């Protein structure tokens, strides 16, 4: 039995949450370089792994620098989950396997996967058991605060005896999608229900003070899973860590956190000192672009442009800079554009 890497991570654990079309190898590596403790793959279909695995296996391949690395699976057939767990364990050899019970996307939900599985008590148990029985890797799950009459509390009560090791709880319900109120209290309640397992809070984390505030207000949880807050800001993990480390006495009051965290804001004007000035951001942008190019060559230019647009969002002159960047046809051209900005 392989040791459980989750138990070895220093708390609070800061994880790059899985995102379809975002958390590819290049993005995982750039986040690892900037403070995340663990990264997840994009969602991998268990049915694809069951019938025609080659393309999906290519999707979830990774580099050693990304470890610890977790492959996330989605689907609805326990037999497909069993086969997928075996294939991923033997051919990819990640550090863990995650099961998606939380995705609200219409395409996934309409297929009966993701969050649609939460009310299906017996099927959920069968899926978790199928994965746990077919891998020696630690198994984690990702869920939502609830779906209609089924809350995350109900879901965990139903499966808490199974040998999964970690749960990431998105604090919004299915109905709340990505814009509703985030319920972090339910994450704390789940930690009390399964104190021997790792419990991470997810949802609504867009700034360093968001992360610091959640951890200060809810000290029993083991860490955070950050998703959209990493778009153009893979350094948010280091920012959260520095904010907490430099001010361990920080109380949970929003005003005090916001006041102290101002020093961690970016400075884009020349000559202003800061841990994260635009000169450093440009360096991260170029490194990220180089990683994507190395992985995907010409096919990666679309991915590169998408990320570069996120990096410069909100900066003075961002409109003109973004226009130039999205028209770039090579990493060399991107470097020249940024050099002159």
C-alpha positions in Angstrom: 0.0 0.0 0.0 1.4 3.3 -1.1 1.7 5.9 1.7 -0.9 8.7 1.7 0.8 11.9 0.6 -2.1 14.0 1.9 -1.1 13.1 5.5 2.5 14.4 4.9 1.5 17.9 3.6 1.9 20.9 5.9 -1.3 22.6 6.8 -3.1 24.6 5.7 -2.9 22.7 2.4 -3.3 24.9 -0.7 -4.4 22.9 -3.7 -4.9 23.8 -7.3 -8.5 22.6 -7.9 -9.3 20.7 -11.1 -10.7 22.8 -14.0 -11.6 21.4 -17.4 -9.6 23.1 -20.1 -7.4 24.9 -17.6 -5.4 22.6 -15.4 -3.1 21.1 -18.1 0.5 20.2 -17.4 1.9 23.7 -18.1 -0.6 25.3 -15.7 0.0 22.7 -13.0 3.7 23.3 -13.2 3.5 27.0 -13.1 1.3 26.8 -10.0 3.7 24.3 -8.3 6.4 26.8 -8.9 4.3 29.5 -7.2 3.3 27.8 -4.0 0.5 25.3 -4.5 1.0 22.1 -2.4 -0.9 19.7 -4.7 -2.3 19.9 -8.3 -5.2 18.1 -10.0 -5.6 17.1 -13.6 -8.5 18.2 -15.9 -11.5 15.9 -15.7 -10.9 12.5 -17.3 -13.8 10.4 -18.6 -13.9 6.9 -17.1 -15.9 5.7 -20.1 -13.2 7.0 -22.4 -10.6 5.2 -20.3 -12.8 2.0 -20.4 -13.3 1.9 -24.2 -10.6 4.0 -25.9 -8.0 5.1 -23.3 -5.2 6.5 -25.5 -6.4 10.1 -26.0 -7.5 10.4 -22.4 -4.2 9.0 -21.1 -2.4 11.6 -23.1 -4.6 14.3 -21.5 -3.5 13.3 -17.9 0.2 12.6 -18.4 2.4 14.7 -16.2 6.0 15.7 -15.3 7.8 14.9 -12.0 7.9 18.6 -11.2 4.1 18.6 -10.8 4.0 16.1 -7.9 2.1 15.6 -5.8 -0.4 15.1 -8.7 -4.0 13.8 -8.5 -6.0 12.6 -11.6 -9.7 13.5 -11.4 -12.2 11.0 -12.9 -15.8 11.6 -13.9 -18.6 9.3 -15.1 -21.5 7.3 -13.7 -20.7 3.6 -14.2 -18.9 1.8 -11.4 -17.4 -0.8 -13.8 -15.9 2.1 -15.8 -14.5 3.7 -12.7 -13.0 0.4 -11.6 -11.2 -0.1 -15.0 -10.2 3.6 -15.1 -8.7 3.4 -11.6 -6.5 0.4 -12.7 -5.4 2.0 -15.9 -4.5 5.4 -14.3 -2.7 3.6 -11.4 -0.6 1.4 -13.7 0.0 3.6 -16.7 0.1 7.2 -15.3 1.3 6.5 -11.7 0.0 9.7 -10.1 0.0 10.4 -6.4 -3.7 10.1 -6.0 -7.1 9.6 -7.8 -10.1 12.0 -7.3 -13.7 11.3 -8.1 -15.9 14.2 -9.3 -19.2 14.4 -7.5 -19.4 18.2 -7.8 -19.3 19.4 -11.5 -22.5 21.4 -12.3 -21.8 21.8 -16.0 -24.8 21.0 -18.1 -22.9 18.6 -20.3 -21.6 16.6 -17.3 -24.7 16.9 -15.1 -27.1 16.0 -18.0 -25.1 12.9 -18.6 -25.8 11.8 -15.0 -22.2 12.5 -13.8 -20.6 15.1 -11.5 -23.1 16.7 -9.1 -26.0 14.6 -10.4 -24.5 11.7 -8.5 -24.9 13.3 -5.1 -28.5 12.2 -4.4 -27.9 8.7 -5.6 -26.7 7.1 -2.4 -26.1 3.5 -3.4 -24.5 4.4 -6.8 -22.2 6.9 -5.1 -21.0 4.2 -2.6 -20.5 1.8 -5.5 -18.4 4.3 -7.4 -16.1 5.2 -4.5 -15.7 1.5 -3.6 -14.9 0.6 -7.2 -12.1 3.1 -7.2 -10.7 2.3 -3.8 -10.7 -1.4 -4.6 -8.8 -1.0 -7.8 -5.9 1.3 -6.7 -3.3 1.5 -4.0 -3.3 5.3 -4.3 -5.1 7.6 -1.9 -8.6 8.4 -3.2 -10.2 11.8 -2.8 -13.6 13.1 -3.8 -14.9 16.6 -4.8 -18.5 17.5 -3.9 -20.8 20.5 -3.7 -22.7 22.0 -0.7 -25.8 20.3 -2.0 -28.2 19.5 -4.8 -32.0 20.1 -4.2 -32.8 18.1 -1.0 -29.4 16.4 -0.7 -26.8 18.4 1.2 -23.1 17.7 1.5 -23.8 16.6 5.1 -26.2 13.9 3.8 -23.8 12.8 1.2 -20.8 12.5 3.6 -23.0 10.7 6.2 -23.8 8.1 3.5 -20.2 7.4 2.5 -18.0 8.4 5.5 -17.2 4.7 6.4 -15.5 4.2 3.0 -11.7 4.4 2.7 -11.4 7.6 0.8 -8.8 10.0 2.3 -9.7 13.5 1.3 -12.8 15.6 0.3 -12.8 19.0 -1.3 -16.1 20.8 -0.7 -17.3 23.5 -3.1 -19.3 25.7 -0.8 -22.0 26.5 -3.3 -25.0 24.3 -4.1 -25.7 23.0 -7.6 -28.4 25.7 -7.9 -25.9 28.3 -6.8 -23.5 27.3 -9.7 -20.5 29.6 -9.6 -22.1 32.8 -8.4 -24.3 31.9 -5.4 -23.4 32.3 -1.7 -20.5 30.2 -0.5 -21.2 28.1 2.6 -17.9 27.5 4.4 -19.7 26.5 7.6 -20.8 23.3 6.0 -17.2 22.5 5.3 -16.4 22.8 9.0 -19.3 20.6 9.9 -18.0 17.9 7.5 -14.6 18.1 9.1 -16.2 17.4 12.4 -17.9 14.4 10.9 -14.7 12.9 9.4 -11.9 14.2 11.6 -9.5 11.5 10.4 -9.8 12.6 6.8 -8.5 15.7 5.0 -11.2 18.3 4.3 -10.6 21.3 1.9 -12.8 24.3 1.2 -13.4 25.5 -2.3 -15.3 28.3 -4.0 -15.1 32.1 -3.9 -11.4 32.4 -3.5 -10.1 35.2 -5.8 -7.7 37.2 -3.6 -5.0 36.4 -1.0 -7.3 38.0 1.7 -10.2 35.7 0.6 -8.0 32.7 1.4 -6.6 34.1 4.6 -10.1 35.1 5.8 -11.5 31.6 5.2 -8.7 29.9 7.0 -8.9 32.3 9.9 -12.7 32.1 10.2 -12.8 28.3 9.8 -9.6 27.0 11.5 -10.7 23.4 11.7 -10.6 22.8 8.0 -7.3 21.5 6.5 -6.9 23.9 3.6 -8.2 25.3 0.4 -8.8 24.3 -3.2 -8.4 27.4 -5.4 -9.9 27.3 -8.9 -10.8 30.5 -10.9 -8.8 32.6 -8.5 -5.7 31.2 -10.2 -6.6 32.6 -13.7 -3.8 34.9 -14.4 -2.7 34.6 -10.8 -0.9 31.3 -10.2 1.1 33.2 -7.5 -2.1 33.5 -5.4 -0.8 30.4 -3.4 2.4 32.2 -2.4 0.4 35.3 -1.6 -1.9 33.5 0.8 1.1 31.8 2.5 3.0 35.0 2.9 -0.1 36.9 4.2 -0.6 34.2 6.8 3.1 33.7 7.7 3.9 37.5 8.0 0.8 38.1 10.2 0.1 35.0 12.3 -1.7 37.3 14.8 -4.1 38.4 12.1 -7.7 38.3 13.4 -10.6 37.3 11.1 -12.1 40.7 10.8 -12.3 41.6 7.1 -11.1 45.2 7.6 -7.9 44.2 9.3 -7.2 41.5 6.8 -7.8 43.9 3.9 -5.7 46.6 5.4 -2.7 44.4 6.0 -3.0 42.5 2.7 -2.6 45.8 0.7 1.2 45.3 0.9 0.7 42.1 -1.1 -1.2 43.8 -3.9 0.6 44.1 -7.2 2.4 47.4 -8.1 2.6 48.1 -11.8 4.3 51.5 -11.6 8.1 51.5 -12.1 10.2 51.9 -9.0 7.6 50.7 -6.4 8.9 47.8 -4.3 6.7 44.8 -3.8 7.0 41.0 -3.6 5.0 40.8 -6.8 5.7 43.7 -9.1 4.9 43.6 -12.8 8.5 42.8 -13.7 8.0 39.5 -11.8 4.6 38.9 -13.3 6.0 39.3 -16.8 8.7 36.7 -16.0 6.0 34.3 -14.8 3.9 35.0 -18.0 6.9 34.2 -20.2 7.7 31.0 -18.3 4.1 29.9 -18.5 4.0 30.6 -22.3 7.3 28.6 -22.8 5.8 25.6 -20.9 2.7 25.6 -23.0 4.7 25.9 -26.2 7.0 23.0 -25.1 4.0 20.8 -24.5 1.7 21.8 -27.4 3.8 23.7 -30.0 1.6 25.7 -32.5 -1.5 24.1 -31.1 -0.7 25.8 -27.8 -0.9 29.4 -29.1 -4.6 29.6 -28.3 -4.0 28.4 -24.7 -1.1 30.9 -24.4 -3.2 33.8 -25.5 -6.1 32.9 -23.1 -3.7 32.8 -20.1 -1.9 36.0 -21.1 -5.2 37.9 -21.3 -5.9 36.8 -17.8 -2.5 37.9 -16.5 -2.8 41.5 -17.7 -6.5 42.0 -16.8 -6.9 45.1 -14.7 -3.5 46.6 -15.4 -3.1 50.2 -16.7 -3.0 49.9 -20.5 -4.2 46.4 -20.4 -6.5 46.7 -23.4 -3.8 47.6 -25.8 -1.3 45.1 -24.3 -3.9 42.4 -24.5 -4.7 43.2 -28.1 -1.0 42.8 -29.0 -0.6 39.6 -27.0 -3.6 37.8 -28.5 -2.2 38.5 -32.0 1.2 37.1 -31.2 2.2 34.0 -33.2 5.2 32.9 -31.1 6.7 33.0 -27.7 9.6 35.1 -29.1 7.0 37.7 -30.2 5.4 37.6 -26.8 8.7 38.3 -25.2 9.3 41.3 -27.4 5.8 42.7 -26.7 6.3 42.4 -22.9 9.8 43.9 -23.1 8.4 47.1 -24.5 5.6 47.4 -22.0 
